Amino acid sequence: MTTKTRRRPRLNARTADKHDLYQRAVQSPLEDARFLARVYEVVRGRKPTHLREDFCGTALLCATWARRGPAYTSEGYDIHGPTLDWGRAHNLARIGRARERVHLFRKDVRKPSARRPDVRCAQNFSYFVFKERAELLDYFTRARRDLAQRGVFVLDIYGGPDAMEEEKEVRRVDGFTYVWDQRRYVPVTGDYEAHIHFRFPDGSEMRRAFSYDWRLWTLPEVLDVLRDAGFERIDTYWEGTSEDGESGNGVFRRSRLGENCPAWVTYLVAYK
């Protein structure tokens, strides 16, 4: 007796769901949850239980965190109601009773938490939306004050010479092609325009499925602002290189120097 493998329906620009595509192309929630738990244990010597995710979007990470076990709770903050609703319908609905431990808020990320978090994070460079130093300092300061007594604040940052180039990264994913389009960079101000497009085997394309109007902050700038916000310790975690030397290996380790390469993504773990 044989069983048939269910295949994904063939995608095209008309029928595809942009949130589903984004999650499949960009996010790695299991790895992120493990990393957040690991660095907290390194810093504090115990397991974290309560997570707050800023700019949470579809709340995939919040849902993944709550699935770690009955002791794990999360809260997510985002100002875009339809995206939060999509997350409730697709991500929270799939985790059974664990969804009762996830609370989503349509609020500015500068608002205080419902419960002080052990770990508070802002993923995918989302805080780049704050273009002025005073705005970024205010956000970081509020985040520090909002943490639990032994809490940590975790950010990721994108940099390297290629980050400033007006170019496209094209990557094949399961059933479609992901395009990261760095459309415009202004050296004087750091203003940064980028878009995500999705292309499909039938030749159709979902253009500007997501668009970003950011400032491309440098790592030294962000470190300075975190220190001014009152964080006394900031660890940087850098990704290792795959055996072929062509890409990252997904393993992030603490380093004081990092690695100078054309493009990199690094985690910052800030605490007192």
Buried (B, 14 or more C-beta within 10 A) or exposed (E): EEEEEEEEEEBBBEEBEBBEBBBEBBBBBEEBBEBBBBBBEEBBEEBBBBBBBBBBBBBBBBBBBBBBEEEBBBBBBBEEEEBBEBBBEBBBEEBEEBBEBBBBBBEEBBEEBBEBBBBBBBBBBBBBBBBEBEBBBBBBBBBBEBBBEBBBBBBBBBBBEBBBEEEEEEEEEEBBBBBBBBBEBEEEEBBBBBBBBBBBEEEBBBEEBBEBEBBBBEBEBBBEBBBEBEBEEBBBBBBEBEEEEEEBEEEBEEBEEBEEBEBBBBBBBBBE
